[in-house]
Amino acid sequence: MPHPDHSAAILAYLREYVDSNGYGPTLDEIAAACGLSGKRHAHYWLVRLRELGQVCQMQRYRGWRVV
């Protein structure tokens, strides 16, 4: 189960970013905004959230979306 603080922060950031910009943030942007150590850590949490059905990944750059 993903860490609740990271999960909530990532989901909130994705919603806000996509609503404001019309496309998803980079892994570096997610890591910086959510207090993660780097893009690999951000990717790890996004994959975990995808496995739980909370986000989906489109087949393109910056393709993460909240379900």
PyMOL Python script that loads the backbone (N, CA, C, O; Angstrom):
from pymol import cmd

cmd.read_pdbstr("""\
ATOM      1  N   MET A   1       0.847  -1.191   0.000  1.00  0.00           N
ATOM      2  CA  MET A   1       0.000   0.000   0.000  1.00  0.00           C
ATOM      3  C   MET A   1       0.887   1.247   0.000  1.00  0.00           C
ATOM      4  O   MET A   1       1.792   1.357   0.827  1.00  0.00           O
ATOM      5  N   PRO A   2       0.641   2.178  -0.910  1.00  0.00           N
ATOM      6  CA  PRO A   2       1.455   3.389  -0.944  1.00  0.00           C
ATOM      7  C   PRO A   2       1.331   4.197   0.345  1.00  0.00           C
ATOM      8  O   PRO A   2       0.306   4.160   1.025  1.00  0.00           O
ATOM      9  N   HIS A   3       2.380   4.916   0.658  1.00  0.00           N
ATOM     10  CA  HIS A   3       2.384   5.801   1.820  1.00  0.00           C
ATOM     11  C   HIS A   3       1.260   6.816   1.629  1.00  0.00           C
ATOM     12  O   HIS A   3       1.218   7.483   0.595  1.00  0.00           O
ATOM     13  N   PRO A   4       0.348   6.952   2.596  1.00  0.00           N
ATOM     14  CA  PRO A   4      -0.816   7.822   2.411  1.00  0.00           C
ATOM     15  C   PRO A   4      -0.454   9.274   2.100  1.00  0.00           C
ATOM     16  O   PRO A   4      -1.128   9.916   1.294  1.00  0.00           O
ATOM     17  N   ASP A   5       0.599   9.797   2.727  1.00  0.00           N
ATOM     18  CA  ASP A   5       0.973  11.185   2.486  1.00  0.00           C
ATOM     19  C   ASP A   5       1.460  11.390   1.057  1.00  0.00           C
ATOM     20  O   ASP A   5       1.096  12.368   0.404  1.00  0.00           O
ATOM     21  N   HIS A   6       2.292  10.455   0.572  1.00  0.00           N
ATOM     22  CA  HIS A   6       2.784  10.553  -0.806  1.00  0.00           C
ATOM     23  C   HIS A   6       1.624  10.379  -1.784  1.00  0.00           C
ATOM     24  O   HIS A   6       1.518  11.119  -2.762  1.00  0.00           O
ATOM     25  N   SER A   7       0.774   9.420  -1.527  1.00  0.00           N
ATOM     26  CA  SER A   7      -0.360   9.159  -2.428  1.00  0.00           C
ATOM     27  C   SER A   7      -1.250  10.386  -2.552  1.00  0.00           C
ATOM     28  O   SER A   7      -1.585  10.810  -3.659  1.00  0.00           O
ATOM     29  N   ALA A   8      -1.624  10.945  -1.430  1.00  0.00           N
ATOM     30  CA  ALA A   8      -2.513  12.109  -1.442  1.00  0.00           C
ATOM     31  C   ALA A   8      -1.852  13.300  -2.119  1.00  0.00           C
ATOM     32  O   ALA A   8      -2.494  14.014  -2.890  1.00  0.00           O
ATOM     33  N   ALA A   9      -0.573  13.519  -1.835  1.00  0.00           N
ATOM     34  CA  ALA A   9       0.143  14.647  -2.430  1.00  0.00           C
ATOM     35  C   ALA A   9       0.253  14.487  -3.945  1.00  0.00           C
ATOM     36  O   ALA A   9       0.045  15.445  -4.689  1.00  0.00           O
ATOM     37  N   ILE A  10       0.576  13.289  -4.397  1.00  0.00           N
ATOM     38  CA  ILE A  10       0.721  13.037  -5.836  1.00  0.00           C
ATOM     39  C   ILE A  10      -0.616  13.195  -6.540  1.00  0.00           C
ATOM     40  O   ILE A  10      -0.690  13.841  -7.585  1.00  0.00           O
ATOM     41  N   LEU A  11      -1.669  12.618  -5.990  1.00  0.00           N
ATOM     42  CA  LEU A  11      -2.992  12.717  -6.616  1.00  0.00           C
ATOM     43  C   LEU A  11      -3.468  14.165  -6.681  1.00  0.00           C
ATOM     44  O   LEU A  11      -4.000  14.595  -7.704  1.00  0.00           O
ATOM     45  N   ALA A  12      -3.284  14.912  -5.608  1.00  0.00           N
ATOM     46  CA  ALA A  12      -3.696  16.318  -5.595  1.00  0.00           C
ATOM     47  C   ALA A  12      -2.883  17.121  -6.601  1.00  0.00           C
ATOM     48  O   ALA A  12      -3.435  17.950  -7.325  1.00  0.00           O
ATOM     49  N   TYR A  13      -1.583  16.882  -6.650  1.00  0.00           N
ATOM     50  CA  TYR A  13      -0.731  17.610  -7.587  1.00  0.00           C
ATOM     51  C   TYR A  13      -1.103  17.295  -9.035  1.00  0.00           C
ATOM     52  O   TYR A  13      -1.181  18.200  -9.866  1.00  0.00           O
ATOM     53  N   LEU A  14      -1.332  16.018  -9.339  1.00  0.00           N
ATOM     54  CA  LEU A  14      -1.726  15.649 -10.702  1.00  0.00           C
ATOM     55  C   LEU A  14      -3.025  16.333 -11.108  1.00  0.00           C
ATOM     56  O   LEU A  14      -3.125  16.880 -12.206  1.00  0.00           O
ATOM     57  N   ARG A  15      -4.017  16.304 -10.226  1.00  0.00           N
ATOM     58  CA  ARG A  15      -5.301  16.954 -10.535  1.00  0.00           C
ATOM     59  C   ARG A  15      -5.110  18.440 -10.824  1.00  0.00           C
ATOM     60  O   ARG A  15      -5.589  18.958 -11.832  1.00  0.00           O
ATOM     61  N   GLU A  16      -4.405  19.111  -9.925  1.00  0.00           N
ATOM     62  CA  GLU A  16      -4.198  20.552 -10.061  1.00  0.00           C
ATOM     63  C   GLU A  16      -3.406  20.887 -11.332  1.00  0.00           C
ATOM     64  O   GLU A  16      -3.761  21.811 -12.063  1.00  0.00           O
ATOM     65  N   TYR A  17      -2.352  20.144 -11.583  1.00  0.00           N
ATOM     66  CA  TYR A  17      -1.489  20.424 -12.729  1.00  0.00           C
ATOM     67  C   TYR A  17      -2.234  20.210 -14.046  1.00  0.00           C
ATOM     68  O   TYR A  17      -2.179  21.054 -14.940  1.00  0.00           O
ATOM     69  N   VAL A  18      -2.929  19.082 -14.160  1.00  0.00           N
ATOM     70  CA  VAL A  18      -3.659  18.787 -15.394  1.00  0.00           C
ATOM     71  C   VAL A  18      -4.788  19.793 -15.598  1.00  0.00           C
ATOM     72  O   VAL A  18      -5.017  20.242 -16.721  1.00  0.00           O
ATOM     73  N   ASP A  19      -5.488  20.147 -14.541  1.00  0.00           N
ATOM     74  CA  ASP A  19      -6.555  21.153 -14.652  1.00  0.00           C
ATOM     75  C   ASP A  19      -6.007  22.496 -15.130  1.00  0.00           C
ATOM     76  O   ASP A  19      -6.654  23.187 -15.918  1.00  0.00           O
ATOM     77  N   SER A  20      -4.820  22.865 -14.656  1.00  0.00           N
ATOM     78  CA  SER A  20      -4.232  24.159 -15.009  1.00  0.00           C
ATOM     79  C   SER A  20      -3.576  24.183 -16.380  1.00  0.00           C
ATOM     80  O   SER A  20      -3.602  25.203 -17.068  1.00  0.00           O
ATOM     81  N   ASN A  21      -2.982  23.051 -16.780  1.00  0.00           N
ATOM     82  CA  ASN A  21      -2.155  23.032 -17.985  1.00  0.00           C
ATOM     83  C   ASN A  21      -2.711  22.207 -19.145  1.00  0.00           C
ATOM     84  O   ASN A  21      -2.310  22.401 -20.292  1.00  0.00           O
ATOM     85  N   GLY A  22      -3.627  21.292 -18.853  1.00  0.00           N
ATOM     86  CA  GLY A  22      -4.183  20.461 -19.911  1.00  0.00           C
ATOM     87  C   GLY A  22      -3.340  19.240 -20.257  1.00  0.00           C
ATOM     88  O   GLY A  22      -3.704  18.468 -21.143  1.00  0.00           O
ATOM     89  N   TYR A  23      -2.235  19.062 -19.576  1.00  0.00           N
ATOM     90  CA  TYR A  23      -1.374  17.896 -19.762  1.00  0.00           C
ATOM     91  C   TYR A  23      -0.691  17.618 -18.429  1.00  0.00           C
ATOM     92  O   TYR A  23      -0.705  18.457 -17.529  1.00  0.00           O
ATOM     93  N   GLY A  24      -0.101  16.447 -18.310  1.00  0.00           N
ATOM     94  CA  GLY A  24       0.493  16.053 -17.043  1.00  0.00           C
ATOM     95  C   GLY A  24       1.879  16.616 -16.806  1.00  0.00           C
ATOM     96  O   GLY A  24       2.548  17.049 -17.745  1.00  0.00           O
ATOM     97  N   PRO A  25       2.317  16.613 -15.543  1.00  0.00           N
ATOM     98  CA  PRO A  25       3.648  17.087 -15.191  1.00  0.00           C
ATOM     99  C   PRO A  25       4.715  16.051 -15.519  1.00  0.00           C
ATOM    100  O   PRO A  25       4.406  14.878 -15.725  1.00  0.00           O
ATOM    101  N   THR A  26       5.965  16.485 -15.566  1.00  0.00           N
ATOM    102  CA  THR A  26       7.078  15.550 -15.720  1.00  0.00           C
ATOM    103  C   THR A  26       7.314  14.838 -14.392  1.00  0.00           C
ATOM    104  O   THR A  26       6.824  15.269 -13.348  1.00  0.00           O
ATOM    105  N   LEU A  27       8.061  13.761 -14.445  1.00  0.00           N
ATOM    106  CA  LEU A  27       8.408  13.053 -13.213  1.00  0.00           C
ATOM    107  C   LEU A  27       9.225  13.957 -12.288  1.00  0.00           C
ATOM    108  O   LEU A  27       9.049  13.920 -11.070  1.00  0.00           O
ATOM    109  N   ASP A  28      10.109  14.761 -12.856  1.00  0.00           N
ATOM    110  CA  ASP A  28      10.890  15.694 -12.028  1.00  0.00           C
ATOM    111  C   ASP A  28       9.984  16.697 -11.326  1.00  0.00           C
ATOM    112  O   ASP A  28      10.198  17.011 -10.155  1.00  0.00           O
ATOM    113  N   GLU A  29       8.980  17.200 -12.029  1.00  0.00           N
ATOM    114  CA  GLU A  29       8.048  18.157 -11.427  1.00  0.00           C
ATOM    115  C   GLU A  29       7.244  17.512 -10.306  1.00  0.00           C
ATOM    116  O   GLU A  29       7.014  18.131  -9.268  1.00  0.00           O
ATOM    117  N   ILE A  30       6.816  16.271 -10.514  1.00  0.00           N
ATOM    118  CA  ILE A  30       6.067  15.541  -9.482  1.00  0.00           C
ATOM    119  C   ILE A  30       6.948  15.346  -8.253  1.00  0.00           C
ATOM    120  O   ILE A  30       6.509  15.580  -7.126  1.00  0.00           O
ATOM    121  N   ALA A  31       8.186  14.919  -8.469  1.00  0.00           N
ATOM    122  CA  ALA A  31       9.099  14.683  -7.353  1.00  0.00           C
ATOM    123  C   ALA A  31       9.324  15.959  -6.550  1.00  0.00           C
ATOM    124  O   ALA A  31       9.257  15.943  -5.321  1.00  0.00           O
ATOM    125  N   ALA A  32       9.591  17.060  -7.239  1.00  0.00           N
ATOM    126  CA  ALA A  32       9.855  18.328  -6.552  1.00  0.00           C
ATOM    127  C   ALA A  32       8.631  18.814  -5.788  1.00  0.00           C
ATOM    128  O   ALA A  32       8.753  19.273  -4.652  1.00  0.00           O
ATOM    129  N   ALA A  33       7.458  18.719  -6.397  1.00  0.00           N
ATOM    130  CA  ALA A  33       6.237  19.227  -5.771  1.00  0.00           C
ATOM    131  C   ALA A  33       5.786  18.379  -4.586  1.00  0.00           C
ATOM    132  O   ALA A  33       5.145  18.884  -3.664  1.00  0.00           O
ATOM    133  N   CYS A  34       6.120  17.098  -4.610  1.00  0.00           N
ATOM    134  CA  CYS A  34       5.606  16.187  -3.581  1.00  0.00           C
ATOM    135  C   CYS A  34       6.662  15.768  -2.557  1.00  0.00           C
ATOM    136  O   CYS A  34       6.402  14.904  -1.718  1.00  0.00           O
ATOM    137  N   GLY A  35       7.833  16.365  -2.619  1.00  0.00           N
ATOM    138  CA  GLY A  35       8.862  16.070  -1.633  1.00  0.00           C
ATOM    139  C   GLY A  35       9.509  14.705  -1.793  1.00  0.00           C
ATOM    140  O   GLY A  35       9.955  14.109  -0.813  1.00  0.00           O
ATOM    141  N   LEU A  36       9.563  14.207  -3.017  1.00  0.00           N
ATOM    142  CA  LEU A  36      10.190  12.914  -3.280  1.00  0.00           C
ATOM    143  C   LEU A  36      11.653  13.135  -3.654  1.00  0.00           C
ATOM    144  O   LEU A  36      12.035  14.241  -4.038  1.00  0.00           O
ATOM    145  N   SER A  37      12.469  12.096  -3.545  1.00  0.00           N
ATOM    146  CA  SER A  37      13.907  12.241  -3.740  1.00  0.00           C
ATOM    147  C   SER A  37      14.327  12.398  -5.197  1.00  0.00           C
ATOM    148  O   SER A  37      15.428  12.876  -5.467  1.00  0.00           O
ATOM    149  N   GLY A  38      13.483  12.010  -6.130  1.00  0.00           N
ATOM    150  CA  GLY A  38      13.836  12.123  -7.539  1.00  0.00           C
ATOM    151  C   GLY A  38      12.785  11.496  -8.431  1.00  0.00           C
ATOM    152  O   GLY A  38      11.758  11.010  -7.957  1.00  0.00           O
ATOM    153  N   LYS A  39      13.057  11.512  -9.752  1.00  0.00           N
ATOM    154  CA  LYS A  39      12.049  11.014 -10.684  1.00  0.00           C
ATOM    155  C   LYS A  39      11.826   9.507 -10.586  1.00  0.00           C
ATOM    156  O   LYS A  39      10.730   9.028 -10.877  1.00  0.00           O
ATOM    157  N   ARG A  40      12.835   8.766 -10.187  1.00  0.00           N
ATOM    158  CA  ARG A  40      12.613   7.322 -10.006  1.00  0.00           C
ATOM    159  C   ARG A  40      11.642   7.055  -8.860  1.00  0.00           C
ATOM    160  O   ARG A  40      10.805   6.156  -8.935  1.00  0.00           O
ATOM    161  N   HIS A  41      11.765   7.836  -7.816  1.00  0.00           N
ATOM    162  CA  HIS A  41      10.853   7.711  -6.675  1.00  0.00           C
ATOM    163  C   HIS A  41       9.439   8.103  -7.104  1.00  0.00           C
ATOM    164  O   HIS A  41       8.470   7.440  -6.732  1.00  0.00           O
ATOM    165  N   ALA A  42       9.320   9.182  -7.889  1.00  0.00           N
ATOM    166  CA  ALA A  42       8.013   9.595  -8.402  1.00  0.00           C
ATOM    167  C   ALA A  42       7.410   8.492  -9.271  1.00  0.00           C
ATOM    168  O   ALA A  42       6.225   8.180  -9.152  1.00  0.00           O
ATOM    169  N   HIS A  43       8.225   7.908 -10.138  1.00  0.00           N
ATOM    170  CA  HIS A  43       7.733   6.837 -11.011  1.00  0.00           C
ATOM    171  C   HIS A  43       7.279   5.634 -10.192  1.00  0.00           C
ATOM    172  O   HIS A  43       6.250   5.030 -10.494  1.00  0.00           O
ATOM    173  N   TYR A  44       8.036   5.284  -9.166  1.00  0.00           N
ATOM    174  CA  TYR A  44       7.665   4.181  -8.286  1.00  0.00           C
ATOM    175  C   TYR A  44       6.257   4.397  -7.727  1.00  0.00           C
ATOM    176  O   TYR A  44       5.423   3.493  -7.777  1.00  0.00           O
ATOM    177  N   TRP A  45       5.993   5.599  -7.193  1.00  0.00           N
ATOM    178  CA  TRP A  45       4.687   5.865  -6.592  1.00  0.00           C
ATOM    179  C   TRP A  45       3.585   5.904  -7.641  1.00  0.00           C
ATOM    180  O   TRP A  45       2.470   5.456  -7.374  1.00  0.00           O
ATOM    181  N   LEU A  46       3.869   6.426  -8.818  1.00  0.00           N
ATOM    182  CA  LEU A  46       2.857   6.441  -9.882  1.00  0.00           C
ATOM    183  C   LEU A  46       2.486   5.024 -10.315  1.00  0.00           C
ATOM    184  O   LEU A  46       1.315   4.733 -10.559  1.00  0.00           O
ATOM    185  N   VAL A  47       3.467   4.157 -10.409  1.00  0.00           N
ATOM    186  CA  VAL A  47       3.186   2.758 -10.763  1.00  0.00           C
ATOM    187  C   VAL A  47       2.341   2.108  -9.678  1.00  0.00           C
ATOM    188  O   VAL A  47       1.400   1.376  -9.983  1.00  0.00           O
ATOM    189  N   ARG A  48       2.666   2.369  -8.415  1.00  0.00           N
ATOM    190  CA  ARG A  48       1.869   1.815  -7.314  1.00  0.00           C
ATOM    191  C   ARG A  48       0.423   2.323  -7.377  1.00  0.00           C
ATOM    192  O   ARG A  48      -0.521   1.552  -7.208  1.00  0.00           O
ATOM    193  N   LEU A  49       0.264   3.616  -7.622  1.00  0.00           N
ATOM    194  CA  LEU A  49      -1.083   4.184  -7.730  1.00  0.00           C
ATOM    195  C   LEU A  49      -1.824   3.625  -8.943  1.00  0.00           C
ATOM    196  O   LEU A  49      -3.040   3.437  -8.895  1.00  0.00           O
ATOM    197  N   ARG A  50      -1.103   3.361 -10.021  1.00  0.00           N
ATOM    198  CA  ARG A  50      -1.729   2.746 -11.202  1.00  0.00           C
ATOM    199  C   ARG A  50      -2.217   1.338 -10.866  1.00  0.00           C
ATOM    200  O   ARG A  50      -3.312   0.944 -11.267  1.00  0.00           O
ATOM    201  N   GLU A  51      -1.412   0.592 -10.138  1.00  0.00           N
ATOM    202  CA  GLU A  51      -1.803  -0.774  -9.738  1.00  0.00           C
ATOM    203  C   GLU A  51      -3.063  -0.758  -8.883  1.00  0.00           C
ATOM    204  O   GLU A  51      -3.845  -1.709  -8.913  1.00  0.00           O
ATOM    205  N   LEU A  52      -3.266   0.314  -8.121  1.00  0.00           N
ATOM    206  CA  LEU A  52      -4.452   0.442  -7.276  1.00  0.00           C
ATOM    207  C   LEU A  52      -5.631   1.069  -8.021  1.00  0.00           C
ATOM    208  O   LEU A  52      -6.711   1.228  -7.453  1.00  0.00           O
ATOM    209  N   GLY A  53      -5.425   1.424  -9.291  1.00  0.00           N
ATOM    210  CA  GLY A  53      -6.497   1.982 -10.091  1.00  0.00           C
ATOM    211  C   GLY A  53      -6.789   3.448  -9.824  1.00  0.00           C
ATOM    212  O   GLY A  53      -7.864   3.937 -10.171  1.00  0.00           O
ATOM    213  N   GLN A  54      -5.843   4.160  -9.209  1.00  0.00           N
ATOM    214  CA  GLN A  54      -6.075   5.561  -8.881  1.00  0.00           C
ATOM    215  C   GLN A  54      -5.562   6.527  -9.941  1.00  0.00           C
ATOM    216  O   GLN A  54      -6.013   7.671 -10.013  1.00  0.00           O
ATOM    217  N   VAL A  55      -4.625   6.072 -10.758  1.00  0.00           N
ATOM    218  CA  VAL A  55      -4.143   6.866 -11.891  1.00  0.00           C
ATOM    219  C   VAL A  55      -4.044   5.963 -13.107  1.00  0.00           C
ATOM    220  O   VAL A  55      -3.998   4.739 -12.984  1.00  0.00           O
ATOM    221  N   CYS A  56      -4.011   6.573 -14.270  1.00  0.00           N
ATOM    222  CA  CYS A  56      -3.767   5.808 -15.491  1.00  0.00           C
ATOM    223  C   CYS A  56      -2.648   6.496 -16.253  1.00  0.00           C
ATOM    224  O   CYS A  56      -2.392   7.686 -16.070  1.00  0.00           O
ATOM    225  N   GLN A  57      -1.994   5.736 -17.101  1.00  0.00           N
ATOM    226  CA  GLN A  57      -0.900   6.281 -17.887  1.00  0.00           C
ATOM    227  C   GLN A  57      -1.258   6.199 -19.356  1.00  0.00           C
ATOM    228  O   GLN A  57      -1.503   5.115 -19.887  1.00  0.00           O
ATOM    229  N   MET A  58      -1.286   7.354 -20.012  1.00  0.00           N
ATOM    230  CA  MET A  58      -1.540   7.414 -21.440  1.00  0.00           C
ATOM    231  C   MET A  58      -0.231   7.050 -22.146  1.00  0.00           C
ATOM    232  O   MET A  58       0.843   7.149 -21.553  1.00  0.00           O
ATOM    233  N   GLN A  59      -0.318   6.642 -23.370  1.00  0.00           N
ATOM    234  CA  GLN A  59       0.870   6.237 -24.114  1.00  0.00           C
ATOM    235  C   GLN A  59       1.540   7.422 -24.793  1.00  0.00           C
ATOM    236  O   GLN A  59       1.679   7.460 -26.015  1.00  0.00           O
ATOM    237  N   ARG A  60       1.949   8.382 -23.982  1.00  0.00           N
ATOM    238  CA  ARG A  60       2.671   9.542 -24.486  1.00  0.00           C
ATOM    239  C   ARG A  60       3.415  10.210 -23.336  1.00  0.00           C
ATOM    240  O   ARG A  60       3.210   9.884 -22.167  1.00  0.00           O
ATOM    241  N   TYR A  61       4.272  11.137 -23.691  1.00  0.00           N
ATOM    242  CA  TYR A  61       5.040  11.907 -22.716  1.00  0.00           C
ATOM    243  C   TYR A  61       4.086  12.698 -21.824  1.00  0.00           C
ATOM    244  O   TYR A  61       3.111  13.265 -22.319  1.00  0.00           O
ATOM    245  N   ARG A  62       4.345  12.746 -20.544  1.00  0.00           N
ATOM    246  CA  ARG A  62       3.510  13.440 -19.551  1.00  0.00           C
ATOM    247  C   ARG A  62       2.104  12.882 -19.543  1.00  0.00           C
ATOM    248  O   ARG A  62       1.134  13.638 -19.474  1.00  0.00           O
ATOM    249  N   GLY A  63       1.984  11.578 -19.613  1.00  0.00           N
ATOM    250  CA  GLY A  63       0.690  10.955 -19.795  1.00  0.00           C
ATOM    251  C   GLY A  63      -0.032  10.479 -18.558  1.00  0.00           C
ATOM    252  O   GLY A  63      -1.009   9.741 -18.693  1.00  0.00           O
ATOM    253  N   TRP A  64       0.382  10.851 -17.359  1.00  0.00           N
ATOM    254  CA  TRP A  64      -0.288  10.379 -16.151  1.00  0.00           C
ATOM    255  C   TRP A  64      -1.537  11.207 -15.879  1.00  0.00           C
ATOM    256  O   TRP A  64      -1.510  12.435 -15.953  1.00  0.00           O
ATOM    257  N   ARG A  65      -2.631  10.520 -15.565  1.00  0.00           N
ATOM    258  CA  ARG A  65      -3.898  11.165 -15.246  1.00  0.00           C
ATOM    259  C   ARG A  65      -4.534  10.494 -14.043  1.00  0.00           C
ATOM    260  O   ARG A  65      -4.373   9.290 -13.845  1.00  0.00           O
ATOM    261  N   VAL A  66      -5.256  11.263 -13.240  1.00  0.00           N
ATOM    262  CA  VAL A  66      -6.019  10.710 -12.126  1.00  0.00           C
ATOM    263  C   VAL A  66      -7.290  10.105 -12.702  1.00  0.00           C
ATOM    264  O   VAL A  66      -7.946  10.701 -13.556  1.00  0.00           O
ATOM    265  N   VAL A  67      -7.626   8.917 -12.225  1.00  0.00           N
ATOM    266  CA  VAL A  67      -8.823   8.217 -12.714  1.00  0.00           C
ATOM    267  C   VAL A  67     -10.053   8.785 -12.044  1.00  0.00           C
ATOM    268  O   VAL A  67     -11.167   8.336 -12.314  1.00  0.00           O
TER     269      VAL A  67
END
""", "prot")
cmd.dss("prot")
cmd.show_as("cartoon", "prot")
cmd.util.cbc("prot")
cmd.orient("prot")
